[in-house]
């Protein structure tokens, strides 16, 4: 299960909406071994595409150096889908390289009639996708 603060939830959704029609992407870092997302790190979609996202390699290198320096890890890796449901694509699954991370997808397309976006979280390990519950809390 992913437990996330309302503030972080809102920031991820706002980033997805701001970058629409392109896919947004980013990370929420947390203390290593804690499984607690704390530090919001929006990233640039170097692909600048409505159907694909790619972290800028220089930004990604900088992020991983920061994570090491701060004894953090990527707790949440998020991106948006602009025209499809919030479910990992084959490409998303093939690029999922952090088995301990929660992969959050926000769809800015109303694909299910439930409103202007979907927010879903998944674990992706060895190509296997497992959806998990998301609990939004006021604070930790």
C-alpha positions in Angstrom: 0.0 0.0 0.0 1.1 3.5 -0.8 0.6 6.1 2.0 1.1 9.6 0.8 0.3 13.1 2.1 -2.5 15.2 0.6 0.1 17.8 -0.3 2.3 15.4 -2.3 -0.8 13.9 -3.9 -2.0 17.4 -5.0 1.5 18.3 -6.3 1.8 15.2 -8.4 -1.7 15.8 -9.9 -0.9 19.5 -10.5 2.3 18.6 -12.3 0.4 16.2 -14.5 -2.2 18.8 -15.4 0.4 21.5 -15.9 2.4 19.5 -18.4 -0.7 18.2 -20.3 -0.8 17.5 -23.3 2.7 16.1 -22.7 3.3 13.4 -20.1 4.7 14.7 -16.8 7.2 12.7 -14.8 9.1 12.9 -11.5 10.1 11.3 -8.2 9.1 11.6 -4.6 12.2 10.8 -2.5 12.2 9.5 1.0 14.6 8.3 3.7 16.3 5.1 2.6 14.5 2.1 3.8 11.5 4.1 5.1 8.9 3.6 2.3 7.8 7.1 3.2 7.5 9.7 0.3 8.6 13.1 1.5 10.5 15.2 -1.0 8.8 16.1 -4.3 11.1 16.3 -7.3 9.4 17.1 -10.5 11.5 16.2 -13.5 11.6 17.4 -17.1 10.1 15.0 -19.7 13.1 15.1 -22.1 10.9 13.4 -24.8 8.3 16.3 -24.6 5.8 13.8 -25.8 2.1 13.1 -25.1 2.7 9.4 -25.4 6.1 8.8 -23.8 8.2 10.1 -21.0 12.0 10.1 -20.6 13.9 11.5 -17.7 16.7 13.9 -18.8 19.9 12.0 -18.3 21.8 14.9 -16.7 18.8 15.6 -14.4 18.6 11.9 -13.5 22.4 11.8 -12.6 22.0 14.9 -10.5 19.0 13.4 -8.7 20.8 10.1 -7.9 23.8 12.0 -6.5 21.4 14.1 -4.3 19.7 10.9 -3.2 23.0 9.4 -2.2 24.2 12.6 -0.4 20.9 12.8 1.6 20.6 9.0 2.3 17.4 8.9 0.3 15.8 6.7 -2.3 13.1 7.1 -4.9 10.0 6.0 -3.0 7.5 7.1 -5.7 8.3 7.3 -9.4 5.4 9.0 -11.2 4.3 10.0 -14.6 1.1 10.8 -16.4 -0.8 9.3 -19.3 -2.6 11.9 -21.3 -5.0 9.8 -23.5 -5.2 6.4 -21.8 -6.0 5.0 -18.4 -3.6 5.1 -15.5 -2.1 1.7 -16.0 1.5 0.9 -16.9 2.2 0.4 -20.6 4.6 -2.2 -21.9 7.2 0.5 -22.2 6.6 1.6 -18.6 7.0 -1.9 -17.4 10.2 -2.4 -19.4 11.7 0.7 -17.9 10.7 0.0 -14.3 14.1 -0.5 -12.7 13.4 0.3 -9.0 11.7 -2.8 -7.5 11.2 -1.1 -4.2 9.4 1.9 -5.7 5.8 2.7 -6.0 5.0 3.5 -9.6 2.3 6.2 -9.6 0.3 6.9 -12.8 -2.0 9.9 -13.2 -4.2 9.9 -16.2 -5.4 13.3 -17.3 -7.8 11.7 -19.7 -11.3 10.9 -18.4 -11.3 7.3 -19.5 -13.6 5.9 -16.9 -16.2 8.6 -16.5 -15.0 9.1 -12.9 -13.7 12.6 -13.4 -10.9 14.6 -14.8 -8.1 12.3 -13.7 -7.1 8.9 -12.2 -4.4 8.4 -9.6 -3.2 4.8 -9.2 -0.2 3.1 -7.8 1.6 -0.1 -8.8 4.5 -2.2 -7.8 6.5 -3.5 -10.8 9.0 -6.2 -10.2 10.5 -8.4 -12.8 7.9 -7.3 -15.3 5.0 -8.2 -13.0 2.5 -5.4 -12.3 0.5 -5.4 -9.1 -1.9 -2.6 -8.3 -1.9 -1.4 -4.7 -4.2 0.7 -2.6 -3.4 4.4 -2.1 -4.1 6.0 1.3 -4.0 9.8 1.3 -3.3 11.3 4.8 -3.2 15.0 6.0 0.4 14.5 7.3 2.7 11.8 8.6 
